[in-house]
Amino acid sequence: MVDFATIREQFPILRQEIHGHPLVYLDSGATAQKPQCVIDAESDFYATINAGVHRGAHELAARSTLAFEDARVSVSKLVGADSEEGSEELVVTAGATAGLNLLATAFGNASQGRGGKAAQQFALRPGDEIVVSRAEHHSVLLPMQELAYRTGATLKWFDLDDEGRILSDTANEVITDRTKIVAVTHISNVTGAITNIAPIVARAHEVGAFFILDACQSVPHIPVDFHALDVDFAAFSAHKMYGPTGVGFLYGKRALLEALPPASFGGSMVELAWMDKPADYMLPPARFEAGTQPVAQVVAAGVAADWMRNIGMDAIAAHERTITDALLELGNVDGVRILGPRDNTDRIGTVSFEVEGVHPHDVGQYIDAQGIAIRVGHHCAQPVHRHFGVYASNRASSGAYNTVDDAQRLVEAVSGIRSFFGAE
């Protein structure tokens, strides 16, 4: 039995008071807090082995390179890329947004004839289709939109049901023989709904399309195995999985990464460079890691991945389900509407809601005054908000360090909002 009270004690930031109240942090969907071991790992790197990786023959360079690559393996194991070549299926990026833009740029480069014959499988032309969903974060939607504009492809999308779930059962209609890319979120950052991606992946592969998964909200909260899911590419961020900011990861099937043309150019990603002909690029993942990498942050992300695996993703998911039950009590408060599933099935502890008659920013300030941190706004996902007939909402999102008491404090605070603002 995992003692989550002890786990909570590993987060020094949670020991403080905000506005005279013990801090309740319910904004993990934006960024998760960091356990002391992750904080120490980043600091210790700078204090003991700081050096450029894959460069130099001195001892510090060797140690930093080993720590960097060990971290890549740790993160690979967390997400089910732990085959014999698992650590070579994971590209270090500046975050999930950077990873998704890397893919869009690389597909665009292939569409312009770059990368040779092998890269032509990624080329898009007028009449081809890119499929997303109405539930996508802007970091999926906008790169795919721009790729469509640049190549003449058509952007299509899955629609949503009344709870905001992606209509996976329409895959055969939405994905056609013209579809080249399908990019879909694993878990909505607004509704917390887990997407049934199996029929979408199957249909994408049936027509020869590539499937890209936004795993930002799934990797920190539920067991994820990219091999078992059979996704072609996936992006996620370290800072949402209890790791540092400024670093993320792009997963890709090895054969696809080997054929994909690079998106950024510079040091460490080139095998041979000449003045009078194109360069020969390194094999993946180095091909996609131009320039100096955020080494200390990657090392700390590896520690975060090991920390999560040591607790057990099944245990974290089960713990958060108890928090979700408590958060869903928001739906029983007069004048409060939950945007997303009202029951605790196929969802995580991300609960967005609106308070009738009170602007979300006012709700957020009222709750903040009681020491409770939530997110307000459109959460970088405007189309799904329009689906619910609003332009912004309030969002509570849990993590491994939260308690049922945290959720109950939020529900109690929300219960007093409408009377405070005279909106009853």
C-alpha positions in Angstrom: 0.0 0.0 0.0 1.4 3.4 -1.1 1.4 6.0 1.6 0.4 9.2 -0.3 0.6 11.3 2.8 4.3 10.6 2.9 4.6 11.3 -0.8 3.0 14.7 -0.2 5.7 15.5 2.3 8.3 15.2 -0.5 7.0 18.5 -2.0 8.5 21.4 -0.2 6.3 24.0 -1.9 3.2 22.6 -0.4 4.4 23.5 3.2 3.6 27.2 2.8 0.5 29.3 3.4 -1.1 31.5 0.8 -3.1 34.5 2.0 -3.1 33.0 5.5 -4.4 29.6 4.4 -2.5 26.3 3.9 -1.8 26.0 0.2 -4.1 23.8 -1.9 -2.5 23.3 -5.3 -5.0 22.1 -7.9 -3.3 23.3 -11.0 -1.3 20.3 -12.0 -2.8 20.3 -15.5 -0.8 23.5 -16.1 2.4 22.4 -14.3 3.0 19.9 -11.6 5.0 20.6 -8.4 8.4 18.9 -8.0 9.4 16.4 -5.3 12.6 17.2 -3.5 14.5 14.4 -5.3 13.9 16.2 -8.7 14.9 19.5 -7.3 18.1 18.0 -5.9 18.9 16.2 -9.1 19.0 19.4 -11.2 21.0 21.2 -8.5 23.4 18.3 -8.1 24.1 18.1 -11.8 25.3 21.7 -11.8 27.3 21.2 -8.6 29.1 18.0 -9.7 29.1 17.0 -13.4 28.0 20.0 -15.5 29.4 19.7 -19.0 28.3 19.5 -22.6 27.0 16.1 -23.6 28.3 14.2 -26.6 31.2 16.7 -26.8 34.7 16.5 -25.4 36.8 13.7 -24.1 37.2 14.9 -20.5 35.8 13.1 -17.5 33.0 15.6 -16.8 31.8 15.4 -20.4 31.7 11.6 -20.1 29.8 11.7 -16.8 27.2 14.3 -18.0 26.7 12.3 -21.2 26.1 9.1 -19.3 23.6 10.9 -17.0 21.8 12.4 -19.9 21.4 9.1 -21.8 20.5 7.3 -18.6 17.7 9.8 -18.1 16.5 9.1 -21.6 16.2 5.4 -20.8 14.3 6.2 -17.6 11.7 8.3 -19.4 11.5 5.6 -22.1 10.6 3.0 -19.6 7.9 5.2 -18.1 6.1 5.5 -21.4 6.5 2.0 -22.7 9.3 2.7 -25.2 11.5 0.3 -23.3 12.4 -2.2 -26.0 16.0 -3.0 -26.9 16.0 0.2 -28.9 13.7 2.1 -26.6 16.1 4.9 -25.6 16.6 5.7 -29.3 12.9 6.2 -29.8 12.8 9.3 -27.6 13.9 12.7 -28.8 14.6 15.5 -26.3 12.7 18.7 -27.1 12.0 21.9 -25.3 8.5 20.7 -24.4 5.5 19.0 -26.0 4.7 22.1 -28.0 8.2 22.0 -29.5 7.9 18.3 -30.2 4.6 18.8 -32.1 6.1 21.7 -34.0 9.1 19.6 -34.8 6.8 17.0 -36.4 4.9 19.7 -38.4 8.1 21.2 -39.7 9.6 17.8 -40.5 6.5 16.8 -42.4 6.6 20.2 -44.2 10.3 19.7 -45.1 9.4 16.2 -46.5 6.6 17.9 -48.6 9.3 20.2 -50.1 11.3 17.2 -51.2 13.8 17.2 -48.3 15.0 14.0 -46.8 15.3 11.8 -49.9 13.1 9.0 -51.0 12.5 7.5 -47.6 11.0 10.9 -46.4 8.4 11.0 -49.2 6.1 8.9 -47.0 5.6 12.0 -44.9 5.0 14.4 -47.8 1.6 16.1 -48.0 0.0 17.6 -51.2 -3.1 19.5 -52.0 -6.1 17.2 -51.5 -4.5 15.2 -48.7 -6.1 15.4 -45.2 -4.9 16.1 -41.7 -7.4 15.1 -39.0 -7.5 16.5 -35.5 -10.4 16.9 -33.0 -12.4 19.8 -31.5 -10.9 18.9 -28.1 -7.3 19.6 -29.1 -4.9 21.9 -27.2 -3.7 24.7 -29.4 -0.3 23.1 -29.4 -1.8 20.3 -31.6 -4.4 22.3 -33.5 -2.2 25.2 -34.6 0.9 23.3 -35.9 -1.4 21.0 -37.9 -3.4 24.0 -39.2 -0.2 25.6 -40.3 1.1 22.4 -42.0 -2.2 22.2 -43.9 -1.8 25.8 -45.0 1.8 25.3 -46.2 1.1 22.1 -48.1 -2.4 22.7 -49.4 -3.8 19.8 -47.3 -7.3 19.9 -45.9 -7.8 20.1 -42.1 -10.7 17.9 -40.8 -11.7 17.1 -37.2 -13.5 14.7 -35.0 -16.5 16.3 -33.2 -17.5 15.8 -29.5 -20.4 14.4 -27.7 -22.3 16.3 -25.0 -19.7 15.5 -22.4 -16.9 16.7 -24.6 -15.6 13.2 -25.4 -14.1 12.7 -28.9 -16.5 10.7 -31.0 -14.1 7.8 -31.7 -16.8 5.7 -33.3 -16.9 8.0 -36.3 -13.3 7.2 -37.2 -14.4 5.3 -40.4 -16.2 8.4 -41.6 -13.7 11.1 -40.5 -10.6 9.3 -41.6 -10.5 8.6 -45.4 -8.1 7.3 -48.0 -6.9 10.9 -48.4 -5.9 11.2 -44.7 -2.1 11.4 -44.1 -2.0 12.5 -40.5 -4.3 12.0 -37.5 -3.3 14.0 -34.4 -5.5 13.5 -31.3 -5.2 14.1 -27.5 -5.0 11.1 -25.2 -6.8 13.1 -22.4 -8.4 16.5 -22.8 -6.8 19.2 -20.7 -10.3 20.8 -20.3 -12.7 17.9 -19.6 -10.3 15.3 -18.2 -11.9 12.7 -20.6 -9.7 9.8 -21.7 -10.0 9.3 -25.5 -10.7 5.9 -26.8 -7.9 6.0 -29.3 -7.9 2.4 -30.3 -10.4 2.7 -33.2 -8.8 5.9 -34.3 -5.3 4.4 -34.4 -6.6 1.3 -36.2 -8.4 3.3 -38.8 -5.5 5.7 -39.4 -3.2 2.7 -40.0 -5.8 1.0 -42.2 -5.6 4.0 -44.7 -1.8 4.4 -44.3 -2.0 7.6 -42.1 0.4 8.5 -39.3 -1.0 8.8 -35.8 0.3 11.5 -33.5 -0.7 11.4 -29.8 -0.7 14.3 -27.4 0.2 12.5 -24.2 0.7 15.6 -22.0 -2.2 14.8 -19.7 -1.9 11.0 -19.8 1.7 10.4 -19.0 1.5 12.0 -15.5 -1.8 10.4 -14.5 -2.3 6.9 -16.0 -0.1 4.0 -17.2 1.0 4.7 -20.7 2.6 2.3 -23.2 3.2 3.8 -26.6 4.2 0.4 -28.1 1.0 -1.2 -26.9 -1.1 1.8 -28.1 0.7 1.4 -31.5 1.0 5.2 -32.0 3.5 6.4 -34.5 4.5 9.6 -32.6 3.7 11.1 -29.2 4.7 14.2 -27.4 4.7 15.1 -23.7 6.3 17.5 -21.3 8.5 16.9 -18.2 7.0 19.7 -16.2 3.6 18.1 -16.1 5.1 14.8 -14.9 6.8 16.3 -11.7 9.9 17.2 -13.7 11.5 20.5 -14.7 10.3 23.1 -17.1 12.0 23.7 -20.4 12.2 20.0 -21.5 9.9 17.5 -23.2 10.1 14.4 -25.3 8.9 13.3 -28.7 8.4 9.5 -29.1 8.6 8.0 -32.6 8.8 4.5 -33.9 12.4 3.9 -34.7 11.9 3.3 -38.5 9.9 6.4 -38.8 12.4 8.6 -37.0 15.1 7.2 -39.3 13.2 8.3 -42.4 11.9 11.7 -41.0 13.9 14.7 -42.2 15.3 17.0 -39.5 13.5 20.2 -38.5 16.3 22.1 -36.7 19.8 22.5 -37.9 23.1 23.1 -36.1 25.7 21.4 -34.0 25.6 17.8 -32.9 22.9 16.7 -35.4 25.2 16.4 -38.4 27.5 13.6 -39.4 29.4 15.3 -42.2 29.1 18.9 -43.4 30.6 20.4 -46.6 30.5 23.8 -48.2 29.4 22.6 -51.6 26.8 19.9 -51.0 24.1 19.0 -48.4 25.1 17.6 -45.1 24.8 14.0 -43.9 22.7 14.0 -40.7 23.1 11.8 -37.7 20.8 8.9 -36.9 17.9 9.6 -34.5 17.6 10.8 -31.9 20.7 13.0 -32.4 19.3 14.1 -35.8 16.5 16.0 -34.0 18.6 17.4 -31.2 20.5 20.3 -32.7 22.5 22.6 -30.4 23.0 22.4 -26.7 20.4 20.4 -24.8 18.8 21.2 -21.5 21.0 18.6 -19.9 20.4 19.3 -16.2 16.6 19.4 -16.8 16.7 16.1 -18.8 18.6 14.4 -15.9 16.0 15.7 -13.4 13.2 14.5 -15.7 14.8 11.1 -15.6 14.7 11.2 -11.8 11.0 12.3 -12.0 10.2 9.3 -14.3 12.0 6.9 -11.9 10.1 8.5 -9.0 6.7 7.9 -10.7 7.7 4.3 -11.7 8.8 3.5 -8.1 5.4 4.7 -6.8 3.6 2.8 -9.6 1.4 4.4 -12.2 -1.5 2.1 -11.3 -1.2 3.4 -7.7 -1.1 7.0 -8.8 -4.1 6.6 -11.1 -6.1 4.9 -8.3 -5.2 7.6 -5.8 -6.2 10.3 -8.2 -9.5 8.6 -8.8 -10.4 9.2 -5.2 -9.6 12.9 -5.6 -11.7 12.9 -8.8 -14.7 11.6 -6.9 -14.4 14.5 -4.5 -13.8 17.1 -7.2 -16.9 15.9 -9.1 -19.0 17.1 -6.1 -18.6 20.5 -7.7 -21.5 19.5 -9.9 -23.8 19.3 -6.9 -23.2 23.0 -6.0 -26.1 25.2 -7.1 -25.3 27.2 -10.2 -22.2 25.2 -11.1 -21.9 23.3 -14.4 -19.1 20.8 -15.0 -17.7 21.0 -18.5 -17.0 17.3 -19.2 -18.0 13.9 -17.8 -20.0 14.1 -14.5 -19.1 10.5 -13.5 -15.7 9.1 -12.6 -15.4 6.8 -15.6 -12.6 7.0 -18.3 -11.5 10.4 -17.0 -8.8 11.9 -14.7 -8.9 14.5 -11.9 -9.1 17.4 -14.3 -12.5 19.1 -13.7 -13.4 22.3 -15.5 -16.5 24.2 -14.4 -18.4 27.4 -14.8 -20.3 29.3 -12.1 -23.5 30.9 -13.3 -23.4 34.7 -13.2 -19.7 35.0 -12.1 -16.8 35.5 -14.5 -14.1 32.8 -14.3 -11.5 35.4 -13.3 -13.6 36.5 -10.4 -14.1 32.9 -9.4 -10.3 32.3 -9.5 -9.5 35.4 -7.4 -12.1 34.5 -4.8 -10.7 31.0 -4.6 -7.1 32.2 -4.5 -7.9 34.4 -1.5 -8.6 31.2 0.3 -5.2 29.7 -0.5 -6.5 27.5 -3.4 -4.7 27.5 -6.8 -6.8 26.6 -9.9 -6.6 27.7 -13.5 -8.9 30.2 -15.2 -9.3 31.0 -18.8 -9.6 29.0 -22.0 -6.7 26.7 -21.1 -5.3 27.0 -24.6 -8.2 25.1 -25.9 -10.8 27.5 -27.3 -12.8 25.2 -29.7 -13.8 22.8 -26.9 -15.0 25.8 -24.8 -17.1 27.0 -27.7 -18.5 23.4 -27.9 -19.9 24.0 -24.4 -21.1 27.5 -25.3 -18.5 29.4 -23.2 -15.3 31.2 -23.8 -13.5 30.4 -20.5 -13.9 28.3 -17.5 -12.3 27.4 -14.1 -10.2 24.3 -13.9 -9.2 22.2 -11.0 -6.6 19.5 -11.8 -5.1 17.1 -9.3 -1.8 15.3 -8.8 -0.3 12.6 -6.7 0.2 15.0 -3.8 -3.4 16.0 -3.5 -5.8 14.8 -0.9 -9.6 14.5 -0.6 -9.5 17.4 1.9 -8.0 19.5 -0.9 -10.9 18.8 -3.1 -13.4 19.4 -0.3 -11.9 22.7 0.5 -12.4 23.7 -3.2 -16.0 22.6 -3.2 -16.7 24.5 0.0 -15.1 27.6 -1.4 -17.0 27.4 -4.7 -20.3 26.9 -2.7 -19.9 30.5 -1.4 -19.1 32.3 -4.6 -22.5 33.1 -6.0 -23.8 34.6 -2.7 -20.5 36.6 -2.4 -21.0 38.1 -5.8 -24.7 38.5 -5.5 -25.3 36.2 -8.4 -28.0 34.0 -6.7 
